[in-house]
Amino acid sequence: MIEVRGLTKSFGGKRVLDGVDLDLTEGESLVVIGGSGTGKSVLLRCILGLETPDAGRILWRGKPLSSQRAEFLDGFGMLFQNAALFDSLPIWRNVAFRLLPRLGRKRARALAIEKLARVGLAAEVADLFPAELSGGMRKRAGLARAIAADPKVIFFDEPTTGLDPIRAAAINALIRDIVDETGASAITITHDMTSVRSIGDRVALLDRGQVRWQGDVSQMEHAQDDYLQDFISGRARPMGSQPQG
Ligand SMILES: Nc1ncnc2c1ncn2[C@@H]1O[C@H](COP(=O)(O)OP(=O)(O)OP(=O)(O)O)[C@@H](O)[C@H]1O
């Protein structure tokens, strides 16, 4: 569905992506992990067209994504880190933001309430403002917005950041259910290994601008890669021996 080949991107002489090859197949949930500053967000921004790569290709359904950007974005949903809700809009308008012009107020509001129910939020939440919600509720509202237009592709950017372990586990489980239920393809970027195990079918480890290891989540624990094993177990290495980030 999405093929990334030889993706390269530098900022001011610093090469952040250095030939990234990655595939996302139809209906698959791919999780991208990697140390801080390894280019996970830059990779997502390149796919979204918010950054222009220096070299490489991004294909969607076999053709350059750049030539079908509008169609791609139409069938795309995203859960932003910290949910990124508009503070001045009630929750239902946040959820139905993209659909309001097309559906009109009444249908858009009804759809928002339906999506809020799907993520475990009561109808009364629809008329609250983001500041009135807890972090976990905001994350759920962001998730409702991500799925409002029944996307074919969903990106989850650090979905559990800022949540306690119990709320994080609930969000992970909800994301997995939604991905299974909708059949959408998903890319998640995270540092949270619990998210990897809960959400992912496949995992790709970015290191020094390249995909250092990729495979099924079930193979990850037994993979012969020291850095991956350090990453999984949260083990620190002696100074000078860790990969650059
Ligand atoms: N617009 C930009 N201009 C200059 N440098 C940038 C820009 N965007 C990203 N970078 C640099 O690219 C590197 C990778 O950043 P990126 O945000 O993709 O990392 P990340 O893997 O998502 O990190 P984290 O896990 O900490 O969020 C960083 O060194 C960052 O400073």
The ligand as an SDF file (V2000), in Angstrom:
LIG
                    3D

 31 33  0  0  0  0  0  0  0  0999 V2000
   12.5580   21.2680   10.3730 N   0  0  0  0  0  0  0  0  0  0  0  0
   13.7100   20.8510   10.8970 C   0  0  0  0  0  0  0  0  0  0  0  0
   14.8040   21.6170   10.8170 N   0  0  0  0  0  0  0  0  0  0  0  0
   15.9980   21.2060   11.3090 C   0  0  0  0  0  0  0  0  0  0  0  0
   16.1910   20.0110   11.9140 N   0  0  0  0  0  0  0  0  0  0  0  0
   15.1390   19.2040   12.0280 C   0  0  0  0  0  0  0  0  0  0  0  0
   13.8470   19.5760   11.5240 C   0  0  0  0  0  0  0  0  0  0  0  0
   12.9840   18.5480   11.7670 N   0  0  0  0  0  0  0  0  0  0  0  0
   13.7100   17.5950   12.4010 C   0  0  0  0  0  0  0  0  0  0  0  0
   14.9930   17.9870   12.5430 N   0  0  0  0  0  0  0  0  0  0  0  0
   16.0530   17.1920   13.1870 C   0  0  0  0  0  0  0  0  0  0  0  0
   15.9400   15.8850   12.7140 O   0  0  0  0  0  0  0  0  0  0  0  0
   16.2590   14.9560   13.7440 C   0  0  0  0  0  0  0  0  0  0  0  0
   15.1780   13.9210   13.8490 C   0  0  0  0  0  0  0  0  0  0  0  0
   14.0000   14.5300   14.3680 O   0  0  0  0  0  0  0  0  0  0  0  0
   12.6610   13.7400   14.6170 P   0  0  0  0  0  0  0  0  0  0  0  0
   11.7320   14.7150   15.2580 O   0  0  0  0  0  0  0  0  0  0  0  0
   12.1940   13.0690   13.3760 O   0  0  0  0  0  0  0  0  0  0  0  0
   13.1010   12.6350   15.6500 O   0  0  0  0  0  0  0  0  0  0  0  0
   12.2300   11.5300   16.3580 P   0  0  0  0  0  0  0  0  0  0  0  0
   12.8470   10.2230   16.0570 O   0  0  0  0  0  0  0  0  0  0  0  0
   10.7810   11.7050   16.0110 O   0  0  0  0  0  0  0  0  0  0  0  0
   12.4940   11.9190   17.8900 O   0  0  0  0  0  0  0  0  0  0  0  0
   11.6070   11.7860   19.2050 P   0  0  0  0  0  0  0  0  0  0  0  0
   11.4430   10.3170   19.4430 O   0  0  0  0  0  0  0  0  0  0  0  0
   12.4460   12.4380   20.2440 O   0  0  0  0  0  0  0  0  0  0  0  0
   10.3010   12.5040   18.9370 O   0  0  0  0  0  0  0  0  0  0  0  0
   16.4950   15.7830   15.0020 C   0  0  0  0  0  0  0  0  0  0  0  0
   17.8800   15.9150   15.1940 O   0  0  0  0  0  0  0  0  0  0  0  0
   15.8570   17.1010   14.6840 C   0  0  0  0  0  0  0  0  0  0  0  0
   16.4970   18.1520   15.3400 O   0  0  0  0  0  0  0  0  0  0  0  0
  1  2  1  0
  2  3  1  0
  2  7  2  0
  3  4  2  0
  4  5  1  0
  5  6  2  0
  6  7  1  0
  6 10  1  0
  7  8  1  0
  8  9  2  0
  9 10  1  0
 10 11  1  0
 11 12  1  0
 11 30  1  0
 12 13  1  0
 13 14  1  0
 13 28  1  0
 14 15  1  0
 15 16  1  0
 16 17  2  0
 16 18  1  0
 16 19  1  0
 19 20  1  0
 20 21  2  0
 20 22  1  0
 20 23  1  0
 23 24  1  0
 24 25  2  0
 24 26  1  0
 24 27  1  0
 28 29  1  0
 28 30  1  0
 30 31  1  0
M  END
$$$$
